[in-house]
Amino acid sequence: MIFISNSINAQDNLEVGSKWIYTMQCGGYSFKPKTVEIISDTIINNLQWFKPTGIDQCANSFSEVFIRETESKFYYYDIETSQENLLYDFDKLPGESWTVKIPGSGIVYHIGVDSIGLINLNGTQIQIQYIDNINVGLYLIRGIGSNKFLFPQGNICDPQFIDIRCFTNDNTSLDFDEEHACDEVIDISSSIEKYLPSILVYPNPANDFIHINNVNDHDSFFIKIFDFKGNEMKIQNKSETENILSIDLSKLPKGIYFVSISNAKHIFSKKIIKQ
C-alpha cells in the first residue's frame, strides 16, 4: 500500500470548470490541444453528477454521459441506458482488475494494474497505476483518469486523443508536458519519430491483404484490427527485426475497419476499407 502526502484530493477534482487538456493529431504532423471541460452539474438518483463537453469526435453517445467521483473512484452515468458504471478505481493494487463498458458501444475493456508509482508535478505528488490495456492508456492518474483520455477511447475516437498535457480546476493546476504550453499547436514535421512513426498502410481500399511499411525496426509493436463497433477482429505482434508486414484480411467481411499500431511510446490509427 502506498500512502501519499501533499497529494491532490481526488474528491475535489470534479467540479464545474474542471479542464483536461490533451494532445490531438489534427492532420499530417501537426498536433493541437483539445480541451475536455465540465460545464454543469445535475442531480441524478440523489447524487451529484457532472457534464463533460469536448468529447464530440468520439461515439455520439459520449455526449450523453455524466461523471462523478468518490474518494477513490470515477463513475459515469449513461443517459441512454439509465445505468451507472464504474470508470476508474484508483485504489486497485497490482494484480487486481476491473472492467469498463464504453458508453453506447457495447465494448467492455478489462483493466489490470501492473504496478503503482508516484510522479511529482509542481511540488505535488500523485499516484499513478500502470495498467495492462493500451486501449485505455499506459497509466491512470489518481483523481484525473487515463493519460490518454478521460474515457477509454479504443478506436472509436476520430481523431484520437494522444496524451494529457494539463489539468486544472479552482484548486489545482498540473502540467504534464514541460516542453509545450497547454494551448500550443505542435508541428513535428522535422522530428517525426519523437511523437509518431511514419507508417504506411496500403492498399486502401483492400481486398485480401494489407501491407504495413516503415514500422520502426528498433521497436516491437502490437498491431490490432477493429471493426467500426470497436470489436477486436485480429491481433498480430511485430518483432524488432520486421519492417514490412502483410496482414491477411481474407476472412473478414467487407466493411470499415481500423488498424491500430502501438507500443509504449506511440499509437498510430488508420481507417481502412475491406472490399
Secondary structure, 3 states (H helix, E strand, C coil): CCCCCCCCCHHHCCCCCCEEEEEEECCCCEEEEEEEEEEEEEEECCEEEEEEECCCCCCHHHHHEEEEECCCEEEEEECCCCEEEEEEECCCCCCCEEEEECCCCCCEEEEEEEEEEEEEECCEEEEEEEECCCCCCCEEECCCEECCCCCCCCCCCCCCEEEEEEEECCCCEEECCCCCCCCCCEECCCCHHHCCCCCEEECCCECCEEEEECCCCCCCEEEEEEECCCCEEEEEEECCCCCCEEEECCCCCCEEEEEEEECCCCEEEEEEEEC
